[in-house]
Amino acid sequence: MKTASILSILLIGCVAISSSMPRRAKREAYDLPDGINLLLNADLRSTFTCQGDGYYADVDNNCQIFHVCSGYEEGSPRQWSFACGNQTIFNQLTFTCSYPEEAVPCDKAPDFFYLNGNVQKGDPEVPFLEDQDVQNAAPLIPGYNEVDSRNADSARPNRG
């Protein structure tokens, strides 16, 4: 009987302690894998704050980190952080990780944050990128003309 009383008290104590601990209601921002500093080749800078729903390059981390922000419209903002693969950066024009020579330069990424508005429209008939968006980015992307000319050559049929 004495043992049962002691076990009951211990069980109640454990439940009380666990219920008083803070719970994670959402995934914390910058919850990245161990060793992220090796990929970044620098210390992680956790200075980014979401500006609204969408996908955002983290300029302070050389765009090797990007964030998905959601819930701002509903008043319950959340932020998830992701790392691009080795030797790639987040391309704010396409919302993908790309090689730097095929992406909008990191320091120009904020100039393209407005593209998140196209995603938020939710209408499948609304194009994600307009011709003007691509024209604005083209002079900034080092490999844009190279990729364009390679694609044009490969699209031509071989005639023998």
C-alpha positions, 0 to 999 in steps of 0.5 A: 500500500505504501509503495502504491501511494509513493508511486501515485505521488511520483506520477502526479508530480511528473504530470504536474511538471510536464504540464507546466513546461512550455509546449511548442505550438509551432516549428521554431524559426531557424530550426535547421540541421546540425552543422549548418554553419559548415554549409554557410561557411559562417555563423548563422545570423538569425535576424530575419523577420517575415514581412507577410505570407510568402517565400523569402530569401534570407539576405543576411545569410547570403540567401543560403537560407530561405523562409516560408511565412504563413498565417499573417492574414489570419493573425497567427504568423508562423515562420519555417526556415530551410537551407538550400543545398551546397553551393546553391542560393534561394532564387527570389525570382523562381522560389527555388534553390539555384546556382548563383550564376542562375539566380537573382543576386542575393542583395537584389532579392528584396526587390523581388519580394513582391512576387509573393503577392502573385502566389497569394492570389490563389487563382490558377489563371493568374500567372506566377511570373509576368514577362515584365518580372523576367525582364526586370531580373534578366540583366541581374542574372549572370548566366541568363543569356548563356542559358537562353542561348543554350536552350535555343541551340538545343531546341533546333532540330539536327538536320543532316 
